[in-house]
Amino acid sequence: MSSGSQVRIKLIGTEYTVTGYEDPAHLHEVAEYVNNRMQLLQQMQSNIPPHKNAVLTALNLADELLTVRKRLARYEEEAAEISRNIADRSRKLADLCSQA
């Protein structure tokens, strides 16, 4: 069993070594995304302590994730409804063709 990939990342000036089972490029992409979000918060509140920045960034990212999950669930429901409509219309068309 693999122990995962270790990569060095930097979040708002502090370096970390993280281990993950994803491709290292993916880990770097995730770290870059988080770092950008943390830097944005730091620009808005320049005197924010790093631990508070991390907590607020985590809350913002969790909010973003939950919003996207709700949107995905709504799209999945819409897709299922469209599939049911297509199936119903296909059955009706098949019935019409068999009567002709």
Secondary structure, 3 states (H helix, E strand, C coil): CCCCEEEEEEECCEEEEEEECCCHHHHHHHHHHHHHHHHHHHHHCCCCCHHHHHHHHHHHHHHHHHHHHHHHHHHHHHHHHHHHHHHHHHHHHHHHHHHC
